[in-house]
């Protein structure tokens, strides 16, 4: 699946999204209930000041007595009591806000972290094709940014909805208490002001998807600039990269403004409608006061409540708009969870413990893209303990062949068998546990040299570690490092030379002690001195193993038990070094003579 072309088909399927996120919410329901319950009085307290205005104006200002259930509220009593009640309400509201905000942030981060952990597990389960199709920037954006948008905002939005809804209900109650006739007019107007929110859902979805794809491209640009800084400098690519980034930023700006044009008009329209409502209420209220149906205190309380009501209604509209972004992000998150690796274990998969006889490729066809084959009818047999070398033109399919053995990709037709059993019938963990790889550009993780080596066997003891350090000729440079094997290396091992990185990778493969070894151009990027040292380390790694070697320097594979010539996806020649040199006009002979014709070494 190409993540940049996401459809977010369930962005507005709220029942579906609620079901999917519920497992992350379920363990947090007790705290969430407290947070949401606290949001109720937090909203209702907004009406306290407005409600207090009626007795304050009628009794304190105008001097009209008020009797509630036989108890007379005097001017002196209310004049001293109401100000302190307002302060008390403010203190309570402040405490509630702090507690509620803390709980909301705690819940949001908990949900976000849980989703990120599960998404990372999903990421590590995906096969090579997924990483071929998606840039690092898109992956970072989808797997890190979307969970934050989806989970961190959803709790805060729900809390805000509760606060606004209860605040609105409390203020409406004050309106009704003062005058149901005026309340009817005011509420109808505010509902009309709220309607525009319903018209922007689809635009938000489209802009959100486009922004996600563009954000991924921007992240990729940063990653490539960081990791390719030497190429950038050496080829003077600064201007072109700057222009590319500037174009992305302009597109990002255009998307943001596109949404603003469609969403930004809602606030002034809502304000205009609400203002018209207030004007109508004031005109009607004047009539009620003159006719004696309403006191000035009731009218002041009513107008205050109506004005205060505009804020929760506006916040409600803004929150529902934000929720559309949340639902789009949530839909994208669950699309990731629904990704299914094309390469997976069968239900009744077998466990591979070792190779006892042979590895056989039988009529293997393979294609990266549908109807675009890259391997044609590859048939070969490798006996246990043999070393097989693959040579041929660049892009001919050598690396593809060896990548099929650990099932980085699955073949289109034919079979690959170990001891007569199709590798697709073995569990992936046991299959890959029996294979070690050393590549041309071996990836080292940030951390220490020790940690990188022990990735091959996390439970290895110190004796085993020292043995592979010696076997990989790592001891020749480790003693020059202050912290030795516990030296922290930079990201991707950039603080080590190419030969040093290769020897760490060889030690990692060596400590794994897998019976099958794949060496993919393991020395091609090294100078002669480094290659000689690494070649010694490789020889130690290859002892008593079944080995597949891809090498462009034919001198390193002369002693292979069998050499396969792979050109344009086809196996064209097969034999030992001497046998292939005897083939007149043979491809291997041509490659060998071309490689050595200017060296003065006899072919």
C-alpha positions in Angstrom: 0.0 0.0 0.0 1.3 3.5 -0.9 0.6 5.6 2.1 0.6 8.8 0.1 -2.5 7.7 -1.7 -4.6 7.0 1.4 -8.3 7.3 1.0 -9.5 7.5 4.6 -12.8 5.9 3.6 -13.9 5.6 7.3 -13.1 9.2 8.2 -16.8 9.9 9.0 -17.8 6.5 10.1 -18.0 7.4 13.8 -19.3 4.0 14.9 -16.4 2.2 13.2 -13.8 4.6 14.6 -15.3 4.4 18.1 -15.1 0.6 18.0 -11.5 0.6 16.9 -10.2 3.1 19.5 -12.2 1.6 22.4 -9.6 -1.0 23.3 -7.2 1.8 24.0 -9.7 3.7 26.0 -11.1 0.8 28.0 -8.3 0.5 30.6 -8.5 4.2 31.2 -12.3 4.5 31.7 -12.1 5.2 35.5 -9.9 8.2 35.1 -11.7 9.2 31.9 -15.0 9.2 33.8 -13.6 11.4 36.5 -12.3 13.9 33.8 -15.6 14.0 32.0 -17.6 14.3 35.3 -15.4 17.2 36.3 -16.2 18.8 33.0 -19.9 19.1 33.9 -19.6 21.5 36.9 -16.8 23.2 35.0 -19.3 24.2 32.4 -22.2 24.8 34.7 -20.3 27.3 36.8 -20.2 29.7 33.8 -23.9 30.5 34.5 -23.3 31.3 38.2 -22.3 34.9 37.6 -25.2 35.5 35.2 -27.6 33.9 37.6 -26.4 36.1 40.5 -27.1 39.3 38.5 -30.8 39.1 38.9 -31.0 39.3 42.7 -28.0 41.7 42.8 -29.7 44.3 40.5 -33.3 43.7 41.7 -32.4 43.7 45.4 -29.1 45.5 45.9 -29.3 48.1 43.1 -33.1 48.7 42.8 -34.0 47.9 46.4 -36.8 45.5 45.5 -37.2 42.8 48.2 -37.0 39.1 47.3 -38.5 36.3 49.2 -37.5 32.7 48.6 -39.6 30.0 50.5 -40.4 32.5 53.3 -36.8 33.7 53.6 -36.4 37.4 52.7 -33.2 38.3 50.9 -32.3 41.8 52.1 -30.1 44.4 50.3 -27.4 44.3 53.0 -27.2 40.5 53.0 -26.9 40.2 49.2 -24.6 43.2 48.9 -22.0 41.4 51.1 -22.7 37.8 50.0 -22.8 37.9 46.2 -19.2 39.3 45.7 -17.8 36.6 47.9 -19.8 33.9 46.2 -18.5 35.0 42.9 -14.9 34.7 44.2 -15.7 31.2 45.7 -17.1 30.1 42.4 -13.9 31.3 40.6 -11.7 29.4 43.1 -13.7 26.2 42.6 -13.7 26.6 38.9 -9.9 27.2 38.9 -9.3 24.0 40.9 -11.6 22.0 38.6 -9.9 23.4 35.5 -6.4 22.4 36.8 -7.5 18.9 37.8 -9.4 18.4 34.6 -6.5 19.6 32.4 -4.1 17.3 34.1 -6.3 14.3 33.7 -7.0 15.2 30.1 -3.3 15.4 29.2 -2.5 12.2 31.2 -5.2 10.3 29.3 -4.3 11.7 25.9 -0.6 10.8 26.2 -1.4 7.4 27.6 -3.7 6.6 24.6 -1.2 8.2 22.1 1.7 6.1 23.5 -0.3 2.9 23.4 -1.2 3.5 19.8 2.4 4.4 18.9 3.7 1.2 20.5 1.2 -1.0 18.6 1.9 0.9 15.4 5.7 0.4 15.8 5.0 -3.3 16.2 3.0 -3.2 13.0 5.8 -1.3 11.2 8.3 -4.0 12.2 6.0 -6.7 10.9 5.7 -5.3 7.4 7.7 -6.7 4.6 10.3 -5.2 2.3 7.8 -4.2 -0.4 6.1 -1.8 2.0 9.4 0.0 2.6 10.2 0.0 -1.1 6.9 1.8 -1.9 6.9 4.4 0.9 9.4 7.1 1.6 10.8 7.6 5.1 9.0 10.9 5.5 5.6 9.5 4.8 6.2 6.6 7.2 7.3 9.1 9.9 4.3 11.3 9.4 1.8 8.5 9.4 3.3 6.4 12.3 4.2 9.3 14.6 2.2 12.4 13.8 -1.2 10.9 13.1 -1.4 9.0 16.4 -0.8 12.3 18.2 -3.5 14.1 16.2 -5.9 11.2 16.6 -5.5 10.4 20.3 -4.2 13.5 22.0 -6.9 15.7 20.5 -9.8 13.4 20.9 -9.9 13.4 24.7 -9.5 17.2 24.9 -12.2 17.6 22.3 -14.6 15.4 24.1 -13.9 17.2 27.4 -14.5 20.5 25.6 -17.7 19.2 24.1 -18.9 18.2 27.6 -17.9 21.5 29.1 -19.4 23.6 26.4 -22.6 21.5 26.3 -23.1 21.7 30.0 -22.2 25.3 30.1 -24.6 26.0 27.3 -27.4 24.1 29.1 -26.7 25.9 32.4 -26.9 29.3 30.7 -30.0 28.2 28.8 -31.5 27.3 32.1 -30.8 30.8 33.4 -32.4 32.2 30.2 -35.5 30.1 30.7 -35.6 31.1 34.4 -35.6 34.7 33.5 -37.9 34.6 30.4 -38.9 31.6 28.3 -40.2 33.9 25.6 -36.8 35.6 25.2 -35.0 32.3 25.6 -36.8 30.8 22.7 -35.7 33.6 20.4 -32.1 33.5 21.6 -31.6 29.8 21.4 -33.2 29.5 17.9 -30.8 32.2 16.7 -27.7 30.5 18.2 -28.7 27.2 16.7 -28.9 28.8 13.3 -25.4 30.3 13.9 -24.1 26.8 14.6 -25.3 25.2 11.4 -22.3 26.2 9.1 -20.2 23.6 10.8 -22.0 20.8 9.0 -20.8 22.0 5.6 -17.0 21.7 5.9 -16.5 18.0 6.6 -15.4 16.8 3.2 -13.1 19.8 2.6 -11.3 19.1 5.9 -10.8 15.4 4.9 -9.3 16.3 1.6 -7.0 19.0 2.9 -6.0 16.8 5.8 -5.0 14.0 3.5 -3.1 16.3 1.1 -1.3 17.9 4.1 -0.3 14.5 5.4 1.2 13.5 2.0 3.0 16.8 1.7 4.3 16.6 5.3 5.7 13.2 4.5 7.5 14.7 1.5 9.0 17.5 3.6 10.2 14.9 6.2 11.8 12.8 3.4 13.5 15.9 2.1 15.0 16.6 5.5 16.1 12.9 5.9 17.7 12.8 2.4 19.5 16.2 3.0 20.8 14.9 6.3 22.0 11.5 5.2 23.1 12.7 1.7 25.0 15.8 3.0 28.3 14.9 1.3 26.6 14.3 -2.1 24.8 17.5 -1.7 28.0 19.4 -1.0 30.1 17.5 -3.5 27.6 18.1 -6.4 26.6 21.6 -5.2 22.9 20.6 -4.9 22.1 23.3 -2.3 20.2 25.5 -4.7 18.1 22.7 -6.2 17.3 21.3 -2.8 16.4 24.7 -1.5 14.1 25.2 -4.5 12.4 21.9 -3.9 11.9 22.6 -0.2 10.6 26.1 -1.0 8.1 24.6 -3.4 6.9 22.2 -0.8 6.4 25.0 1.7 4.5 27.0 -0.8 2.2 24.1 -1.4 1.8 23.6 2.3 0.8 27.3 2.7 -1.7 27.0 -0.2 -3.3 24.0 1.5 -3.5 25.8 4.8 -5.0 28.9 3.2 -7.5 26.8 1.2 -8.9 25.4 4.4 -8.9 28.9 6.0 -10.9 30.3 3.2 -13.6 27.7 3.7 -13.5 27.5 7.5 -12.5 31.1 8.4 -15.9 32.6 7.3 -17.7 30.5 9.9 -16.7 32.7 12.9 -17.8 36.1 11.4 -21.0 34.6 10.1 -21.8 33.0 13.5 -20.9 36.3 15.2 -23.2 38.2 12.8 -26.1 35.9 13.4 -25.6 36.0 17.1 -25.4 39.8 17.1 -28.7 39.9 15.2 -30.1 37.6 17.8 -28.9 39.8 20.7 -30.4 42.9 18.9 -33.8 41.1 18.6 -33.7 40.0 22.2 -32.9 43.5 23.4 -35.8 45.0 21.4 -38.2 42.3 22.7 -36.8 42.6 26.2 -37.4 46.4 26.3 -41.1 45.6 25.5 -41.3 43.1 28.3 -39.7 45.5 30.9 -42.1 48.3 29.9 -45.1 46.0 30.1 -44.0 44.8 33.5 -43.5 41.2 32.5 -39.8 41.3 33.3 -37.7 43.1 35.9 -34.5 44.9 35.0 -32.5 42.4 37.0 -34.0 39.5 35.1 -33.2 41.3 31.8 -29.6 42.0 32.8 -29.2 38.4 33.9 -30.7 37.2 30.6 -28.5 39.4 28.4 -25.4 38.4 30.3 -26.3 34.7 30.0 -27.0 35.2 26.3 -23.7 36.9 25.7 -21.9 34.2 27.7 -23.7 31.5 25.8 -22.1 32.7 22.5 -18.7 31.5 23.8 -19.6 27.8 24.5 -21.6 27.7 21.2 -18.6 29.1 19.3 -16.2 26.7 21.1 -18.6 23.9 20.3 -18.5 24.7 16.7 -14.7 25.0 16.7 -14.3 21.8 18.6 -16.6 19.9 16.2 -14.5 21.3 13.3 -11.3 20.1 15.1 -12.9 16.7 15.6 -13.2 16.3 11.9 -9.4 16.5 11.7 -9.2 14.1 14.6 -11.5 11.6 12.8 -9.5 11.9 9.6 -6.3 11.2 11.4 -7.9 8.4 13.4 -9.1 6.8 10.1 -5.5 7.0 8.7 -4.2 5.4 11.9 -6.5 2.4 11.6 -5.7 2.1 8.0 -2.1 1.4 9.1 -3.4 -1.2 11.6 -5.3 -2.9 8.7 -2.1 -3.2 6.6 -1.5 -6.9 6.0 2.0 -8.1 5.3 2.1 -10.0 2.1 4.7 -12.4 3.6 3.4 -14.2 6.7 3.5 -17.6 8.4 1.1 -20.3 7.4 -1.1 -21.6 10.2 0.7 -25.0 10.2 4.2 -23.7 9.5 7.2 -26.0 10.3 10.3 -25.0 12.3 13.6 -25.0 10.5 16.4 -26.1 12.8 19.3 -26.6 10.4 20.1 -27.4 6.8 20.9 -31.1 6.4 21.0 -31.6 2.6 20.6 -28.8 0.1 18.9 -25.6 -0.9 17.1 -25.8 -4.3 15.6 -23.1 -6.5 13.2 -24.7 -8.9 11.9 -22.8 -11.9 11.7 -19.6 -10.0 10.1 -16.5 -11.5 9.9 -13.2 -9.7 8.6 -9.7 -10.2 8.7 -6.6 -8.0 5.8 -5.0 -10.0 3.0 -6.9 -11.6 3.7 -8.0 -15.2 7.3 -6.8 -15.0 9.3 -9.9 -14.3 13.0 -9.6 -13.2 13.9 -13.3 -12.7 13.1 -16.0 -15.3 13.1 -19.8 -14.6 16.0 -19.8 -12.1 16.9 -23.4 -11.3 19.9 -24.2 -9.1 20.9 -26.6 -6.3 23.3 -25.8 -3.5 24.6 -28.6 -1.3 25.1 -28.2 2.4 28.5 -26.6 3.1 29.0 -25.3 -0.5 30.0 -21.8 -1.4 28.1 -20.4 -4.3 29.1 -17.2 -6.1 26.8 -15.1 -8.2 28.3 -12.8 -10.8 26.9 -10.9 -13.8 25.9 -7.6 -15.1 24.7 -4.8 -12.8 20.9 -5.0 -12.2 20.8 -8.6 -13.6 19.1 -10.1 -10.5 21.9 -11.4 -8.3 20.8 -9.5 -5.2 17.2 -10.4 -5.9 18.0 -14.1 -5.9 19.6 -14.0 -2.5 16.8 -11.7 -1.1 14.3 -14.4 -1.9 16.0 -17.0 0.4 15.1 -15.2 3.7 11.7 -14.3 2.1 12.3 -10.6 2.0 10.1 -11.1 -1.0 8.0 -14.0 -2.2 8.4 -15.6 -5.6 5.7 -15.4 -8.3 6.0 -19.1 -9.3 8.2 -22.1 -8.8 9.7 -23.0 -5.4 12.6 -22.5 -3.2 13.2 -25.5 -0.9 15.5 -26.3 2.0 15.9 -30.1 2.5 13.0 -30.7 0.1 10.5 -28.4 2.0 9.3 -25.2 0.4 10.6 -22.2 2.5 7.0 -20.9 2.6 6.1 -23.8 4.8 8.7 -22.8 7.4 8.0 -20.2 10.0 9.6 -16.9 9.2 11.4 -16.7 12.5 13.0 -20.1 12.1 13.8 -19.5 8.5 15.5 -16.2 9.1 17.0 -17.4 12.3 19.1 -19.8 10.1 20.4 -17.1 7.8 22.9 -14.4 8.4 23.5 -11.5 6.0 26.5 -9.2 5.4 25.7 -6.5 2.9 27.7 -3.9 1.0 26.4 -1.1 3.2 25.6 -2.7 6.5 23.3 -0.7 8.8 24.5 -0.2 12.3 22.2 1.1 14.9 22.9 4.0 17.3 24.4 2.6 20.5 27.6 0.8 21.3 29.6 -1.7 19.2 28.8 -4.3 21.8 25.0 -3.7 21.4 25.3 -4.0 17.6 27.2 -7.3 17.7 24.9 -8.8 20.3 21.9 -8.2 18.0 23.0 -11.4 16.4 22.6 -13.3 19.7 21.4 -11.1 22.6 22.1 -13.8 25.2 25.7 -14.4 24.2 28.3 -14.5 27.0 31.5 -12.6 27.2 33.6 -15.5 25.9 31.4 -15.8 22.8 31.7 -12.1 22.2 35.5 -12.0 22.5 35.7 -15.0 20.1 33.8 -13.2 17.3 35.7 -10.0 17.9 38.9 -11.9 17.3 37.4 -13.8 14.4 36.1 -10.6 12.7 39.5 -9.0 13.3 37.8 -6.3 15.3 40.4 -6.5 18.0 42.9 -4.8 15.5 41.1 -1.4 16.0 39.1 -1.8 19.2 42.2 -1.5 21.4 42.7 2.0 19.9 39.3 3.1 21.2 39.1 4.5 24.7 35.9 2.5 25.6 36.8 -0.5 23.4 33.7 -2.6 22.5 31.6 -0.3 24.6 32.3 2.7 22.3 29.2 4.6 21.3 29.0 4.9 17.5 27.0 7.6 15.7 23.8 7.1 13.8 24.2 4.4 11.1 27.8 3.9 12.5 29.1 7.0 10.8 32.0 7.4 13.3 33.5 4.2 12.0 35.3 3.7 8.7 33.8 1.5 6.0 36.0 -1.5 6.8 35.3 -1.1 10.6 31.6 -1.1 10.0 31.9 -4.2 7.8 33.8 -6.1 10.5 31.2 -5.2 13.1 28.6 -6.5 10.7 30.6 -9.7 10.2 30.9 -10.1 14.0 27.2 -9.7 14.3 26.6 -12.4 11.7 29.3 -14.6 13.2 27.8 -14.6 16.7 24.5 -15.5 15.3 26.1 -18.7 14.0 23.5 -19.4 11.3 24.2 -22.3 8.9 23.4 -20.2 5.8 25.4 -17.0 5.0 24.6 -14.4 2.4 27.4 -12.0 1.4 26.1 -9.3 -0.9 29.0 -7.3 -2.3 30.5 -7.3 1.2 33.9 -5.9 0.2 33.1 -3.9 -2.9 33.2 -0.5 -1.3 36.5 -1.0 0.5 40.0 0.0 -0.3 42.6 -2.8 -0.8 43.9 -2.7 2.7 40.5 -2.8 4.3 39.3 -5.4 1.9 42.2 -7.7 2.8 41.3 -7.5 6.5 37.6 -7.9 5.9 38.2 -10.9 3.6 40.1 -12.6 6.4 37.1 -12.0 8.7 34.7 -13.3 6.0 36.7 -16.5 5.6 36.3 -17.1 9.4 32.6 -16.4 9.1 32.2 -18.8 6.1 33.8 -21.9 7.8 31.5 -24.9 7.7 28.6 -22.8 6.3 26.5 -22.8 3.2 27.4 -19.6 1.6 25.9 -17.4 -1.2 28.4 -14.7 -2.3 27.8 -11.8 -4.7 31.0 -10.2 -5.6 32.1 -7.8 -8.4 35.8 -8.6 -7.8 36.1 -12.0 -9.3 39.4 -12.7 -7.6 37.5 -13.1 -4.3 35.3 -16.0 -5.6 37.8 -18.1 -7.6 37.7 -20.8 -5.0 33.9 -21.0 -4.8 32.4 -24.5 -5.3 30.1 -23.2 -8.0 29.9 -19.9 -9.8 26.6 -18.8 -11.3 26.4 -16.2 -14.1 23.2 -14.2 -13.8 22.4 -11.8 -16.7 19.1 -10.0 -17.2 17.3 -12.2 -14.7 18.4 -15.5 -16.3 21.0 -18.1 -15.2 23.2 -18.2 -18.3 26.3 -20.1 -17.1 27.1 -22.4 -14.2 30.3 -24.2 -13.1 33.6 -23.8 -11.2 36.1 -21.0 -12.1 38.2 -23.3 -14.3 35.1 -24.8 -16.0 33.7 -21.4 -16.9 37.0 -20.1 -18.2 37.1 -23.0 -20.7 33.8 -21.9 -22.3 34.6 -20.1 -25.6 33.1 -16.7 -25.8 31.6 -17.3 -22.3 30.3 -14.4 -20.3 32.2 -15.3 -17.2 35.5 -15.6 -19.2 34.7 -12.2 -20.8 34.1 -10.6 -17.4 37.2 -12.1 -15.9 39.5 -11.1 -18.7 38.1 -7.6 -18.8 38.7 -7.2 -15.0 42.3 -8.3 -15.2 43.5 -7.1 -18.6 45.0 -3.9 -17.2 46.4 -5.4 -14.0 49.2 -7.4 -15.4 47.9 -10.5 -13.7 47.5 -13.5 -15.8 43.9 -14.7 -16.3 
